[in-house]
């Protein structure tokens, strides 16, 4: 009887170990470039083949050799792997080094439900609101492989509203990386 209990406990521990180790896996690794943003409960994602050159890829983080600040500034309406979302425009400036920091500015994220910004709100009044904040976490930046990946989260203003209201925003990206 004691041997049966020990075997049962060993099997139970093994099953628990395997279930915990399997549940820690995150989403499958995806080689494709993408930009995904969640705004007002809607998720917008554009995805591009890893086989596109930096000249063909409409999603590229660019920075000058002398500084770490760069920007994703892309009109995404071509070369999508599936149906392209239109309008879809990004102009986000941030430090391209691995780690977490505040985004310099989300000048504009334009998706079918509207245009969002941290600094350049325009609407029905002459109010100039304080800039909202978005943090970016760069999880990988490889100049030699020409790829940058990360996440972002914070608040942005929705343009063309009566008054400036902060809207939660978050997302992930994997983009080409070009040094000018």
Secondary structure, DSSP 4 states (H G I P E B T S, - for coil): -HHHHHHHHHHHHHHHHHHHHHHT--SPP--SEEEEEEETTEEEEEEE-TTS-TTT-S-EEEE-TT-SEEEEEEE--SSBSSPPPSS-EEEEEEE-SSEEEE-SEEEEEEETTEEEESS----SS---PPPP-EEEEEEEEETTTTEEEEEEEEEEEESSSSS--EEEEEEEEEEEEEE-
